[in-house]
Amino acid sequence: MKELETNRLKLRKLQASDAAAIFSNWASDPEVTRWLTWNPHDSVQVTEAVLAGWLREYEDARTYRWGIEEKETGTLTGMIDVVSWQDDFPVIGYVLGKAWWNRGYMTEACRAVTDYLFAEGFEKILIEADARNSASREVIRKTGFIYDYSEKRVLSAAKPEEVTVNCYKMKSNLRRPADR
């Protein structure tokens, strides 16, 4: 996994020193974590413990996880990563702090990551979103993913409610010309 850059963003490995920014910029915010598989963190100590696990996962060559840093300010605004695998294809997930919503940052980051994963040789990339999350659906659409199917499932052990999840895919040979 290498560092990625876009016009406004630097996508980099997370570091132990990022815990306070992760906690204050998104992990503690119930509005930001509303659609995620995990609940808001109650303290920076919770974030430190979760981050320690994420950092250990970098030892696995199949870990693709970037912190999203705003170039202009150097502020860590969110993260994007391969959250799971389906039939050896990466499934992307992301989160962005509320202060940076509606600026196109996540679409920019998602395009950089999909370009990178295709360059790494993946022929298909998947992404999922709670069907109620209209903002995420818009990022997914702008990035070039195509709706595949929906399914009802329990969101996670931390959030055991049953939700409808929309599943999308992007194939390397079917990308929109503007995204190549």
Backbone torsions as a table, in degrees:
resi	resn	phi	psi	omega
1	MET	NA	128.6	179.5
2	LYS	-115.3	163.5	175.6
3	GLU	-68.7	142.1	179.6
4	LEU	-120.3	150.2	177.1
5	GLU	-132.1	143.3	172.7
6	THR	-122.5	-173.0	179.0
7	ASN	-58.1	-40.8	-173.8
8	ARG	-115.0	-8.9	-170.4
9	LEU	-127.8	151.8	167.9
10	LYS	-118.1	126.3	176.5
11	LEU	-104.0	117.8	-171.5
12	ARG	-137.6	165.0	174.5
13	LYS	-62.7	145.0	174.1
14	LEU	-73.0	157.6	179.2
15	GLN	-133.1	156.7	179.1
16	ALA	-56.5	-32.4	-179.5
17	SER	-70.9	-4.9	179.7
18	ASP	-83.9	-7.0	-172.4
19	ALA	-54.6	-47.5	-177.4
20	ALA	-63.0	-41.5	179.2
21	ALA	-66.7	-42.2	178.6
22	ILE	-60.2	-47.7	-179.8
23	PHE	-60.2	-52.4	-173.7
24	SER	-76.7	-30.9	-174.7
25	ASN	-85.9	-24.8	177.2
26	TRP	-156.2	-35.9	-170.2
27	ALA	-68.0	-23.2	-179.0
28	SER	-95.0	-2.5	-173.2
29	ASP	-93.1	113.0	-179.5
30	PRO	-61.0	-30.6	179.0
31	GLU	-70.1	-39.4	179.4
32	VAL	-69.3	-41.7	-175.3
33	THR	-86.5	1.8	-176.6
34	ARG	-51.0	-43.2	-174.6
35	TRP	-98.7	0.8	-177.2
36	LEU	-84.6	170.1	-179.5
37	THR	-83.3	-4.1	-179.8
38	TRP	-126.1	156.6	-178.9
39	ASN	-85.1	161.1	177.1
40	PRO	-59.7	147.0	179.1
41	HIS	-78.0	136.8	-179.0
42	ASP	-80.5	-22.4	-177.2
43	SER	-154.6	163.1	177.3
44	VAL	-66.0	-24.0	177.3
45	GLN	-65.5	-37.3	175.6
46	VAL	-63.0	-45.7	178.7
47	THR	-61.0	-42.5	178.6
48	GLU	-59.6	-41.5	-179.5
49	ALA	-67.4	-43.5	178.5
50	VAL	-64.7	-45.1	179.7
51	LEU	-60.6	-39.0	178.2
52	ALA	-58.5	-40.8	176.8
53	GLY	-65.4	-42.8	178.2
54	TRP	-61.5	-40.3	-179.0
55	LEU	-66.5	-38.8	176.3
56	ARG	-62.0	-34.2	-178.7
57	GLU	-65.5	-20.0	177.0
58	TYR	-61.9	-19.5	177.6
59	GLU	-66.5	-21.8	177.9
60	ASP	-85.6	125.3	-178.3
61	ALA	-62.0	-19.9	179.2
62	ARG	-91.1	14.6	175.2
63	THR	-92.6	120.4	174.9
64	TYR	-121.9	105.0	-177.7
65	ARG	-145.9	123.1	-179.6
66	TRP	-123.4	140.4	165.0
67	GLY	-83.3	143.0	-180.0
68	ILE	-101.2	113.8	-176.7
69	GLU	-112.4	130.9	175.3
70	GLU	-73.9	120.0	-176.2
71	LYS	-59.5	-44.5	-174.0
72	GLU	-60.1	-38.8	-175.2
73	THR	-109.4	-16.8	-174.7
74	GLY	74.9	13.1	-178.0
75	THR	-83.5	133.3	174.4
76	LEU	-78.9	115.8	-171.4
77	THR	-105.8	-18.9	-176.9
78	GLY	179.1	-164.6	177.2
79	MET	-151.1	159.1	177.8
80	ILE	-144.2	136.9	-177.4
81	ASP	-158.4	170.3	170.5
82	VAL	-84.5	110.1	-174.4
83	VAL	-87.9	-20.8	178.0
84	SER	-165.2	179.8	179.9
85	TRP	-131.2	138.2	173.1
86	GLN	-125.4	115.2	-179.0
87	ASP	52.3	43.2	-179.4
88	ASP	67.5	13.9	174.4
89	PHE	-105.0	138.3	-178.5
90	PRO	-72.8	141.8	174.0
91	VAL	-112.7	119.9	-176.6
92	ILE	-88.8	144.3	171.5
93	GLY	-136.7	157.6	-178.3
94	TYR	-155.1	163.4	175.3
95	VAL	-151.1	143.6	-179.9
96	LEU	-139.3	134.8	178.1
97	GLY	-59.3	144.7	-176.1
98	LYS	-57.2	-33.5	-179.4
99	ALA	-63.0	-15.4	-176.9
100	TRP	-113.5	9.3	177.8
101	TRP	-68.1	154.5	174.2
102	ASN	63.0	31.6	175.8
103	ARG	-119.3	-0.1	-179.2
104	GLY	82.4	6.0	-177.6
105	TYR	-62.7	-44.4	-175.9
106	MET	-70.1	-36.9	175.8
107	THR	-61.4	-42.9	178.7
108	GLU	-61.3	-45.5	180.0
109	ALA	-66.9	-42.1	-178.0
110	CYS	-64.9	-40.0	177.1
111	ARG	-63.2	-42.0	179.7
112	ALA	-62.8	-41.9	-178.4
113	VAL	-69.9	-42.5	178.8
114	THR	-65.1	-40.8	176.3
115	ASP	-58.7	-44.1	-179.6
116	TYR	-63.9	-46.6	-178.5
117	LEU	-64.6	-38.0	175.1
118	PHE	-65.2	-40.7	177.6
119	ALA	-63.7	-27.9	177.3
120	GLU	-76.5	-6.5	174.9
121	GLY	107.0	0.3	177.0
122	PHE	-72.4	134.3	-178.7
123	GLU	-91.3	-17.3	-179.1
124	LYS	-145.7	141.6	176.5
125	ILE	-127.6	139.3	-177.9
126	LEU	-116.2	157.3	175.5
127	ILE	-151.4	147.7	-179.1
128	GLU	-131.4	151.7	177.7
129	ALA	-152.5	143.7	172.3
130	ASP	-55.2	132.2	-176.1
131	ALA	-59.6	-22.7	-179.8
132	ARG	-82.4	-9.7	-174.1
133	ASN	-88.5	85.4	-175.6
134	SER	-65.6	-34.3	179.9
135	ALA	-65.4	-41.4	178.4
136	SER	-67.0	-40.5	177.1
137	ARG	-57.8	-37.5	180.0
138	GLU	-68.4	-41.8	175.6
139	VAL	-60.3	-45.2	-179.2
140	ILE	-60.8	-43.8	178.6
141	ARG	-63.8	-48.2	-178.3
142	LYS	-64.2	-29.2	179.6
143	THR	-75.6	-22.1	176.6
144	GLY	109.2	8.5	176.1
145	PHE	-72.3	152.0	-179.7
146	ILE	-116.2	134.8	178.5
147	TYR	-57.7	135.3	179.7
148	ASP	-112.8	-55.1	-179.5
149	TYR	-167.8	170.3	175.5
150	SER	-124.0	151.4	175.4
151	GLU	-148.7	150.6	174.3
152	LYS	-92.2	134.8	177.3
153	ARG	-160.2	163.5	172.8
154	VAL	-71.7	130.7	-175.1
155	LEU	-60.4	-51.8	179.8
156	SER	-171.3	173.5	176.4
157	ALA	-64.1	-35.2	179.8
158	ALA	-73.3	-29.1	179.0
159	LYS	-129.6	84.8	-170.7
160	PRO	-78.0	7.8	179.0
161	GLU	-71.3	149.8	177.5
162	GLU	-84.1	131.4	-178.5
163	VAL	-132.9	163.9	171.5
164	THR	-94.6	124.3	179.8
165	VAL	-110.1	127.4	173.8
166	ASN	-89.4	135.0	-179.4
167	CYS	-114.5	135.6	-175.8
168	TYR	-128.8	159.8	177.8
169	LYS	-141.3	159.0	173.4
170	MET	-140.0	126.2	177.0
171	LYS	-105.4	144.4	-176.0
172	SER	-59.2	-35.1	-177.9
173	ASN	-86.6	-2.3	-179.2
174	LEU	-115.4	13.8	-179.3
175	ARG	-68.9	147.4	177.7
176	ARG	-63.0	141.5	179.2
177	PRO	-53.6	-35.2	-178.8
178	ALA	-66.4	-22.0	-177.1
179	ASP	-94.2	-3.1	-176.9
180	ARG	-82.7	NA	NA
